[in-house]
Amino acid sequence: MAVAILIAAYLVPGIGVASFWTALVLAVVLGIINITIRPLLVIITLPVNILTLGLFTFVINALLVLLVSTIVKGFAVNGFLTALLFSIVLSIVSYILNIIFRTK
């Protein structure tokens, strides 16, 4: 996940990651937040999520990226649209890396 964060940060302008260790801490914090806070937010926003056919989940992911940027020092996000683009690119890069390094 840290490698996916570094790749996504390289691809998306407006994202700053200070080092590999920052990306590693970012991956851990983002994972913890995705396990604890994200399911609650998805349940609370379920009606909006149904109306938008699941696209509101991207907004939730962007808000969580902005939250993590306030927690982790050395990780900077320029704005909401940058966080939205970063979360989309991070999902795609993570998916591709999982396909490449998948063990059977």
N, C-alpha and C positions, 0 to 999 in steps of 0.2 A: 504494500500500500504506500510506503514511503517513496518508492521509485515512481509509482503512478502519480503521486503528488508532485514530485519534482518535474516529471514530464509535462503534466498539466499546467504547472506554474510556468514552465518554459513556453508553452504554446499559447497561453492566455496573457495578453498584455494587461498590466495593472495588478498583477499578483506578485508578491515578493516573498521568497522563502530564503532565509539567511544561510542555512547549511543543511547537510543531510540529517544532522541530529535534530534540527528544528522540524524537518519533515517527518522524522520518526516520532517525535513528541506529538506533532500535529496528527499523525495517523492514529496514535493511541487515544488522544483526547477526542478526535472525531469519532472513533469507534465507540468510546464510552458514551458519548452524547447520542449517537445513533441507536445505541442499545437502550438507553434510559429515557431520553426526552422525545425522540422522534416518534415512537409508537403512540405516545400520549397526544402529540400534536396531530398526528394523522387521524386519530379517533375523534378529537375535538373538531377538526375541520372536515369531517366526513361528508356532510351535506354539500359543502363547496367543492370538495374533491369529486363527488359524484356528478355535480352540475358541469364541471370542467372536464369530465371524462379522465380524471387522474392527473391532469396537467398541473393542478395546484401543488402536487407533490414536489415539483421543481422549485416552487416558491418556498416551500418548507425547507428543502435542501439548501437553498441560497441563504435563508435566514440562519440556518445552523452553521453554515460556513462563516457568516458574519459574526455569529456568537463566538465561534472558535477563534476568529481573528482577534477578538478582544481578550481572550484567555491566554493564547500562546504568543509569547514574545518572539519576534523574528519572523512572524507571518503577517503580511499586510495585504489588505484587499481595498481597492480604490472606491468601490461602491456596490450597490445592489446588483446592477446588471453584470458587473464583473464577477460577482459571487455566483450569479446564476449561470453565466457562461462557464466558470470554473467548475461548478458542480456537474454540469453536463459533460464537459470534457473529461473530468475526473472519472465519471461513470464509464465513459467509452474507453478510456485508456486502461482502467482497471479490468474491464471486461476482456479487452484484447490481451492483456498480460495474463489473465487467468486462463484464456484459451491456449496461449503459447506455453505456459509453464504448468499446465494441468498434469497431474499424475493419475494414472489409471489404476 
